[in-house]
């Protein structure tokens, strides 16, 4: 299991378009990725779960990867840096 924290830089926070792209990426990799914020967690492969976290700019989220850690970690980390 790999975990990292990410500070959201996007002015919109995590909104529908990038959240949908993240969910698609997670599903394509057949990975288990959980995003947590403020005691709430969401399956990153499910758009509505991500949206329900209410992540805003400057929030710090925790990303936990528990399936295919090495290759998934790099792809998810890069995606977060470019989109969130």
N, CA, C and O atoms as a Tinker XYZ file with bonds, in Angstrom:
   336  protein
     1  N      0.851000   -1.172000    0.000000    73     2
     2  CA     0.000000    0.000000    0.000000    64     1     3
     3  C      0.898000    1.236000    0.000000    63     2     4     5
     4  O      1.857000    1.323000    0.766000    81     3
     5  N      0.569000    2.188000   -0.871000    73     3     6
     6  CA     1.294000    3.458000   -0.928000    64     5     7
     7  C      0.318000    4.584000   -0.638000    63     6     8     9
     8  O     -0.846000    4.543000   -1.035000    81     7
     9  N      0.819000    5.585000    0.062000    73     7    10
    10  CA     0.006000    6.735000    0.426000    64     9    11
    11  C      0.808000    8.010000    0.177000    63    10    12    13
    12  O      2.014000    8.058000    0.419000    81    11
    13  N      0.125000    9.031000   -0.307000    73    11    14
    14  CA     0.768000   10.338000   -0.412000    64    13    15
    15  C     -0.271000   11.420000   -0.186000    63    14    16    17
    16  O     -1.471000   11.199000   -0.352000    81    15
    17  N      0.209000   12.593000    0.196000    73    15    18
    18  CA    -0.675000   13.741000    0.378000    64    17    19
    19  C     -0.500000   14.678000   -0.801000    63    18    20    21
    20  O      0.577000   14.774000   -1.389000    81    19
    21  N     -1.587000   15.370000   -1.137000    73    19    22
    22  CA    -1.569000   16.302000   -2.261000    64    21    23
    23  C     -2.350000   17.553000   -1.874000    63    22    24    25
    24  O     -3.487000   17.469000   -1.409000    81    23
    25  N     -1.729000   18.710000   -2.071000    73    23    26
    26  CA    -2.427000   19.981000   -1.838000    64    25    27
    27  C     -3.064000   20.399000   -3.155000    63    26    28    29
    28  O     -2.379000   20.540000   -4.168000    81    27
    29  N     -4.365000   20.593000   -3.135000    73    27    30
    30  CA    -5.121000   20.923000   -4.340000    64    29    31
    31  C     -4.831000   22.373000   -4.734000    63    30    32    33
    32  O     -5.056000   23.300000   -3.955000    81    31
    33  N     -4.328000   22.548000   -5.956000    73    31    34
    34  CA    -3.951000   23.876000   -6.447000    64    33    35
    35  C     -4.996000   24.468000   -7.393000    63    34    36    37
    36  O     -5.025000   25.683000   -7.591000    81    35
    37  N     -5.840000   23.641000   -7.970000    73    35    38
    38  CA    -6.841000   24.110000   -8.931000    64    37    39
    39  C     -7.832000   25.041000   -8.234000    63    38    40    41
    40  O     -8.330000   24.726000   -7.153000    81    39
    41  N     -8.115000   26.187000   -8.852000    73    39    42
    42  CA    -9.008000   27.166000   -8.235000    64    41    43
    43  C    -10.413000   26.620000   -8.004000    63    42    44    45
    44  O    -11.122000   27.088000   -7.113000    81    43
    45  N    -10.822000   25.622000   -8.811000    73    43    46
    46  CA   -12.145000   25.015000   -8.667000    64    45    47
    47  C    -12.139000   23.833000   -7.706000    63    46    48    49
    48  O    -13.194000   23.260000   -7.435000    81    47
    49  N    -10.980000   23.459000   -7.187000    73    47    50
    50  CA   -10.885000   22.254000   -6.356000    64    49    51
    51  C    -11.038000   21.026000   -7.234000    63    50    52    53
    52  O    -10.625000   21.041000   -8.394000    81    51
    53  N    -11.615000   19.980000   -6.708000    73    51    54
    54  CA   -11.885000   18.794000   -7.515000    64    53    55
    55  C    -13.313000   18.948000   -8.040000    63    54    56    57
    56  O    -14.283000   18.808000   -7.295000    81    55
    57  N    -13.418000   19.237000   -9.327000    73    55    58
    58  CA   -14.736000   19.420000   -9.939000    64    57    59
    59  C    -14.976000   18.333000  -10.983000    63    58    60    61
    60  O    -14.122000   17.469000  -11.187000    81    59
    61  N    -16.104000   18.370000  -11.629000    73    59    62
    62  CA   -16.600000   17.257000  -12.441000    64    61    63
    63  C    -15.654000   16.774000  -13.541000    63    62    64    65
    64  O    -15.414000   15.572000  -13.653000    81    63
    65  N    -15.116000   17.675000  -14.347000    73    63    66
    66  CA   -14.302000   17.231000  -15.483000    64    65    67
    67  C    -13.063000   16.457000  -15.047000    63    66    68    69
    68  O    -12.889000   15.316000  -15.474000    81    67
    69  N    -12.184000   17.037000  -14.204000    73    67    70
    70  CA   -11.010000   16.263000  -13.815000    64    69    71
    71  C    -11.350000   15.062000  -12.923000    63    70    72    73
    72  O    -10.657000   14.045000  -12.962000    81    71
    73  N    -12.398000   15.175000  -12.134000    73    71    74
    74  CA   -12.804000   14.033000  -11.309000    64    73    75
    75  C    -13.249000   12.876000  -12.199000    63    74    76    77
    76  O    -12.953000   11.717000  -11.907000    81    75
    77  N    -13.952000   13.184000  -13.274000    73    75    78
    78  CA   -14.368000   12.157000  -14.225000    64    77    79
    79  C    -13.179000   11.512000  -14.914000    63    78    80    81
    80  O    -13.157000   10.299000  -15.123000    81    79
    81  N    -12.183000   12.329000  -15.269000    73    79    82
    82  CA   -10.970000   11.789000  -15.889000    64    81    83
    83  C    -10.200000   10.896000  -14.921000    63    82    84    85
    84  O     -9.661000    9.862000  -15.316000    81    83
    85  N    -10.150000   11.300000  -13.654000    73    83    86
    86  CA    -9.481000   10.484000  -12.651000    64    85    87
    87  C    -10.205000    9.157000  -12.471000    63    86    88    89
    88  O     -9.566000    8.106000  -12.417000    81    87
    89  N    -11.523000    9.193000  -12.379000    73    87    90
    90  CA   -12.303000    7.961000  -12.217000    64    89    91
    91  C    -12.064000    7.019000  -13.391000    63    90    92    93
    92  O    -11.926000    5.810000  -13.208000    81    91
    93  N    -12.017000    7.571000  -14.581000    73    91    94
    94  CA   -11.765000    6.759000  -15.780000    64    93    95
    95  C    -10.368000    6.138000  -15.733000    63    94    96    97
    96  O    -10.197000    4.961000  -16.049000    81    95
    97  N     -9.378000    6.928000  -15.342000    73    95    98
    98  CA    -8.001000    6.437000  -15.240000    64    97    99
    99  C     -7.894000    5.291000  -14.238000    63    98   100   101
   100  O     -7.257000    4.274000  -14.513000    81    99
   101  N     -8.519000    5.462000  -13.081000    73    99   102
   102  CA    -8.479000    4.435000  -12.032000    64   101   103
   103  C     -9.128000    3.143000  -12.531000    63   102   104   105
   104  O     -8.603000    2.053000  -12.307000    81   103
   105  N    -10.266000    3.270000  -13.204000    73   103   106
   106  CA   -10.953000    2.086000  -13.727000    64   105   107
   107  C    -10.120000    1.387000  -14.789000    63   106   108   109
   108  O    -10.053000    0.158000  -14.813000    81   107
   109  N     -9.480000    2.161000  -15.674000    73   107   110
   110  CA    -8.653000    1.571000  -16.730000    64   109   111
   111  C     -7.475000    0.783000  -16.164000    63   110   112   113
   112  O     -7.060000   -0.223000  -16.739000    81   111
   113  N     -6.938000    1.246000  -15.033000    73   111   114
   114  CA    -5.788000    0.581000  -14.421000    64   113   115
   115  C     -6.213000   -0.563000  -13.508000    63   114   116   117
   116  O     -5.369000   -1.284000  -12.976000    81   115
   117  N     -7.520000   -0.727000  -13.329000    73   115   118
   118  CA    -8.033000   -1.748000  -12.434000    64   117   119
   119  C     -7.366000   -1.630000  -11.060000    63   118   120   121
   120  O     -6.904000   -2.614000  -10.483000    81   119
   121  N     -7.333000   -0.397000  -10.560000    73   119   122
   122  CA    -6.632000   -0.101000   -9.318000    64   121   123
   123  C     -7.612000    0.174000   -8.180000    63   122   124   125
   124  O     -8.793000    0.445000   -8.398000    81   123
   125  N     -7.089000    0.097000   -6.975000    73   123   126
   126  CA    -7.851000    0.479000   -5.798000    64   125   127
   127  C     -7.229000    1.765000   -5.258000    63   126   128   129
   128  O     -6.153000    1.742000   -4.661000    81   127
   129  N     -7.922000    2.894000   -5.475000    73   127   130
   130  CA    -7.415000    4.200000   -5.072000    64   129   131
   131  C     -8.483000    4.883000   -4.222000    63   130   132   133
   132  O     -9.622000    5.057000   -4.655000    81   131
   133  N     -8.100000    5.261000   -3.020000    73   131   134
   134  CA    -9.010000    5.931000   -2.092000    64   133   135
   135  C     -8.477000    7.331000   -1.821000    63   134   136   137
   136  O     -7.293000    7.511000   -1.533000    81   135
   137  N     -9.362000    8.324000   -1.915000    73   135   138
   138  CA    -8.997000    9.704000   -1.594000    64   137   139
   139  C     -9.735000   10.089000   -0.318000    63   138   140   141
   140  O    -10.942000    9.886000   -0.195000    81   139
   141  N     -8.979000   10.651000    0.633000    73   139   142
   142  CA    -9.555000   11.028000    1.928000    64   141   143
   143  C     -9.330000   12.501000    2.207000    63   142   144   145
   144  O     -8.304000   13.078000    1.845000    81   143
   145  N    -10.326000   13.094000    2.865000    73   143   146
   146  CA   -10.232000   14.487000    3.282000    64   145   147
   147  C    -11.159000   14.707000    4.464000    63   146   148   149
   148  O    -12.348000   14.397000    4.395000    81   147
   149  N    -10.625000   15.233000    5.532000    73   147   150
   150  CA   -11.444000   15.596000    6.678000    64   149   151
   151  C    -12.268000   14.467000    7.257000    63   150   152   153
   152  O    -13.416000   14.679000    7.649000    81   151
   153  N    -11.703000   13.267000    7.320000    73   151   154
   154  CA   -12.409000   12.135000    7.895000    64   153   155
   155  C    -13.348000   11.423000    6.941000    63   154   156   157
   156  O    -13.940000   10.407000    7.305000    81   155
   157  N    -13.498000   11.937000    5.721000    73   155   158
   158  CA   -14.333000   11.275000    4.711000    64   157   159
   159  C    -13.427000   10.651000    3.660000    63   158   160   161
   160  O    -12.344000   11.161000    3.372000    81   159
   161  N    -13.883000    9.542000    3.095000    73   159   162
   162  CA   -13.115000    8.851000    2.062000    64   161   163
   163  C    -14.000000    8.572000    0.861000    63   162   164   165
   164  O    -15.220000    8.446000    0.969000    81   163
   165  N    -13.333000    8.479000   -0.307000    73   163   166
   166  CA   -14.063000    8.189000   -1.540000    64   165   167
   167  C    -13.235000    7.272000   -2.423000    63   166   168   169
   168  O    -12.010000    7.380000   -2.483000    81   167
   169  N    -13.919000    6.373000   -3.103000    73   167   170
   170  CA   -13.304000    5.531000   -4.115000    64   169   171
   171  C    -13.047000    6.420000   -5.330000    63   170   172   173
   172  O    -13.984000    6.975000   -5.905000    81   171
   173  N    -11.776000    6.558000   -5.721000    73   171   174
   174  CA   -11.426000    7.449000   -6.826000    64   173   175
   175  C    -11.960000    6.963000   -8.164000    63   174   176   177
   176  O    -11.927000    7.706000   -9.145000    81   175
   177  N    -12.445000    5.741000   -8.221000    73   175   178
   178  CA   -13.025000    5.216000   -9.449000    64   177   179
   179  C    -14.497000    5.554000   -9.611000    63   178   180   181
   180  O    -15.125000    5.155000  -10.592000    81   179
   181  N    -15.052000    6.292000   -8.650000    73   179   182
   182  CA   -16.475000    6.637000   -8.683000    64   181   183
   183  C    -16.637000    8.159000   -8.622000    63   182   184   185
   184  O    -16.362000    8.793000   -7.603000    81   183
   185  N    -17.085000    8.711000   -9.725000    73   183   186
   186  CA   -17.208000   10.166000   -9.874000    64   185   187
   187  C    -18.026000   10.805000   -8.754000    63   186   188   189
   188  O    -17.583000   11.783000   -8.151000    81   187
   189  N    -19.195000   10.276000   -8.470000    73   187   190
   190  CA   -20.052000   10.895000   -7.453000    64   189   191
   191  C    -19.426000   10.857000   -6.066000    63   190   192   193
   192  O    -19.606000   11.784000   -5.275000    81   191
   193  N    -18.696000    9.794000   -5.769000    73   191   194
   194  CA   -18.007000    9.712000   -4.476000    64   193   195
   195  C    -16.965000   10.817000   -4.362000    63   194   196   197
   196  O    -16.830000   11.453000   -3.316000    81   195
   197  N    -16.233000   11.037000   -5.447000    73   195   198
   198  CA   -15.225000   12.101000   -5.444000    64   197   199
   199  C    -15.870000   13.466000   -5.255000    63   198   200   201
   200  O    -15.383000   14.287000   -4.477000    81   199
   201  N    -16.951000   13.705000   -5.959000    73   199   202
   202  CA   -17.628000   14.998000   -5.881000    64   201   203
   203  C    -18.192000   15.261000   -4.474000    63   202   204   205
   204  O    -18.236000   16.405000   -4.023000    81   203
   205  N    -18.616000   14.205000   -3.794000    73   203   206
   206  CA   -19.192000   14.344000   -2.455000    64   205   207
   207  C    -18.164000   14.716000   -1.391000    63   206   208   209
   208  O    -18.537000   15.115000   -0.288000    81   207
   209  N    -16.875000   14.592000   -1.707000    73   207   210
   210  CA   -15.852000   14.995000   -0.741000    64   209   211
   211  C    -15.802000   16.516000   -0.575000    63   210   212   213
   212  O    -15.371000   17.011000    0.467000    81   211
   213  N    -16.237000   17.250000   -1.585000    73   211   214
   214  CA   -16.244000   18.715000   -1.502000    64   213   215
   215  C    -14.849000   19.311000   -1.382000    63   214   216   217
   216  O    -14.633000   20.233000   -0.596000    81   215
   217  N    -13.916000   18.798000   -2.145000    73   215   218
   218  CA   -12.527000   19.268000   -2.074000    64   217   219
   219  C    -12.404000   20.614000   -2.778000    63   218   220   221
   220  O    -12.827000   20.778000   -3.923000    81   219
   221  N    -11.809000   21.578000   -2.063000    73   219   222
   222  CA   -11.641000   22.934000   -2.584000    64   221   223
   223  C    -10.152000   23.261000   -2.706000    63   222   224   225
   224  O     -9.290000   22.512000   -2.247000    81   223
   225  N     -9.884000   24.391000   -3.331000    73   223   226
   226  CA    -8.504000   24.843000   -3.472000    64   225   227
   227  C     -7.833000   24.926000   -2.103000    63   226   228   229
   228  O     -8.441000   25.356000   -1.123000    81   227
   229  N     -6.585000   24.511000   -2.054000    73   227   230
   230  CA    -5.726000   24.521000   -0.859000    64   229   231
   231  C     -6.067000   23.436000    0.160000    63   230   232   233
   232  O     -5.408000   23.350000    1.196000    81   231
   233  N     -7.073000   22.609000   -0.104000    73   231   234
   234  CA    -7.328000   21.453000    0.763000    64   233   235
   235  C     -6.203000   20.438000    0.559000    63   234   236   237
   236  O     -5.645000   20.324000   -0.532000    81   235
   237  N     -5.886000   19.718000    1.603000    73   235   238
   238  CA    -4.902000   18.648000    1.504000    64   237   239
   239  C     -5.652000   17.325000    1.554000    63   238   240   241
   240  O     -6.393000   17.043000    2.496000    81   239
   241  N     -5.440000   16.520000    0.512000    73   239   242
   242  CA    -6.098000   15.220000    0.440000    64   241   243
   243  C     -5.044000   14.131000    0.596000    63   242   244   245
   244  O     -3.867000   14.338000    0.299000    81   243
   245  N     -5.481000   12.978000    1.061000    73   243   246
   246  CA    -4.613000   11.819000    1.181000    64   245   247
   247  C     -5.060000   10.794000    0.157000    63   246   248   249
   248  O     -6.239000   10.454000    0.071000    81   247
   249  N     -4.103000   10.308000   -0.618000    73   247   250
   250  CA    -4.375000    9.319000   -1.657000    64   249   251
   251  C     -3.742000    8.003000   -1.238000    63   250   252   253
   252  O     -2.542000    7.944000   -0.968000    81   251
   253  N     -4.551000    6.941000   -1.181000    73   251   254
   254  CA    -4.073000    5.618000   -0.793000    64   253   255
   255  C     -4.284000    4.648000   -1.941000    63   254   256   257
   256  O     -5.397000    4.492000   -2.445000    81   255
   257  N     -3.206000    3.999000   -2.347000    73   255   258
   258  CA    -3.244000    3.048000   -3.464000    64   257   259
   259  C     -2.904000    1.676000   -2.902000    63   258   260   261
   260  O     -1.871000    1.497000   -2.256000    81   259
   261  N     -3.784000    0.707000   -3.152000    73   259   262
   262  CA    -3.544000   -0.606000   -2.571000    64   261   263
   263  C     -3.594000   -1.751000   -3.577000    63   262   264   265
   264  O     -3.719000   -2.914000   -3.193000    81   263
   265  N     -3.496000   -1.423000   -4.863000    73   263   266
   266  CA    -3.496000   -2.475000   -5.873000    64   265   267
   267  C     -2.629000   -1.995000   -7.035000    63   266   268   269
   268  O     -2.945000   -0.983000   -7.660000    81   267
   269  N     -1.542000   -2.705000   -7.332000    73   267   270
   270  CA    -0.641000   -2.288000   -8.402000    64   269   271
   271  C      0.097000   -1.018000   -8.050000    63   270   272   273
   272  O      0.247000   -0.122000   -8.881000    81   271
   273  N      0.559000   -0.945000   -6.812000    73   271   274
   274  CA     1.081000    0.293000   -6.244000    64   273   275
   275  C      2.097000    1.050000   -7.094000    63   274   276   277
   276  O      1.952000    2.257000   -7.290000    81   275
   277  N      3.114000    0.369000   -7.597000    73   275   278
   278  CA     4.215000    1.081000   -8.244000    64   277   279
   279  C      3.806000    1.810000   -9.517000    63   278   280   281
   280  O      4.050000    3.011000   -9.638000    81   279
   281  N      3.199000    1.124000  -10.456000    73   279   282
   282  CA     2.823000    1.779000  -11.708000    64   281   283
   283  C      1.651000    2.729000  -11.502000    63   282   284   285
   284  O      1.615000    3.807000  -12.096000    81   283
   285  N      0.712000    2.346000  -10.683000    73   283   286
   286  CA    -0.453000    3.191000  -10.422000    64   285   287
   287  C     -0.031000    4.461000   -9.691000    63   286   288   289
   288  O     -0.526000    5.544000  -10.003000    81   287
   289  N      0.867000    4.346000   -8.734000    73   287   290
   290  CA     1.333000    5.495000   -7.951000    64   289   291
   291  C      1.836000    6.608000   -8.864000    63   290   292   293
   292  O      1.416000    7.757000   -8.729000    81   291
   293  N      2.725000    6.278000   -9.783000    73   291   294
   294  CA     3.302000    7.293000  -10.670000    64   293   295
   295  C      2.231000    7.949000  -11.535000    63   294   296   297
   296  O      2.223000    9.170000  -11.688000    81   295
   297  N      1.339000    7.159000  -12.095000    73   295   298
   298  CA     0.297000    7.715000  -12.961000    64   297   299
   299  C     -0.668000    8.612000  -12.190000    63   298   300   301
   300  O     -1.035000    9.688000  -12.661000    81   299
   301  N     -1.074000    8.166000  -11.011000    73   299   302
   302  CA    -2.014000    8.956000  -10.201000    64   301   303
   303  C     -1.339000   10.233000   -9.706000    63   302   304   305
   304  O     -1.933000   11.310000   -9.754000    81   303
   305  N     -0.115000   10.117000   -9.238000    73   303   306
   306  CA     0.628000   11.295000   -8.744000    64   305   307
   307  C      0.777000   12.329000   -9.865000    63   306   308   309
   308  O      0.527000   13.515000   -9.654000    81   307
   309  N      1.184000   11.879000  -11.050000    73   307   310
   310  CA     1.315000   12.797000  -12.179000    64   309   311
   311  C     -0.023000   13.433000  -12.552000    63   310   312   313
   312  O     -0.087000   14.629000  -12.838000    81   311
   313  N     -1.086000   12.635000  -12.548000    73   311   314
   314  CA    -2.418000   13.147000  -12.867000    64   313   315
   315  C     -2.808000   14.237000  -11.859000    63   314   316   317
   316  O     -3.307000   15.295000  -12.245000    81   315
   317  N     -2.581000   13.975000  -10.583000    73   315   318
   318  CA    -2.938000   14.950000   -9.538000    64   317   319
   319  C     -2.161000   16.242000   -9.738000    63   318   320   321
   320  O     -2.733000   17.329000   -9.663000    81   319
   321  N     -0.858000   16.131000   -9.993000    73   319   322
   322  CA    -0.027000   17.316000  -10.179000    64   321   323
   323  C     -0.480000   18.153000  -11.375000    63   322   324   325
   324  O     -0.405000   19.381000  -11.331000    81   323
   325  N     -0.945000   17.509000  -12.434000    73   323   326
   326  CA    -1.344000   18.228000  -13.637000    64   325   327
   327  C     -2.782000   18.766000  -13.588000    63   326   328   329
   328  O     -3.080000   19.778000  -14.223000    81   327
   329  N     -3.669000   18.104000  -12.845000    73   327   330
   330  CA    -5.098000   18.444000  -12.896000    64   329   331
   331  C     -5.708000   18.993000  -11.617000    63   330   332   333
   332  O     -6.741000   19.661000  -11.666000    81   331
   333  N     -5.103000   18.730000  -10.499000    73   331   334
   334  CA    -5.687000   19.188000   -9.231000    64   333   335
   335  C     -4.724000   20.135000   -8.544000    63   334   336
   336  O     -5.020000   20.637000   -7.459000    81   335
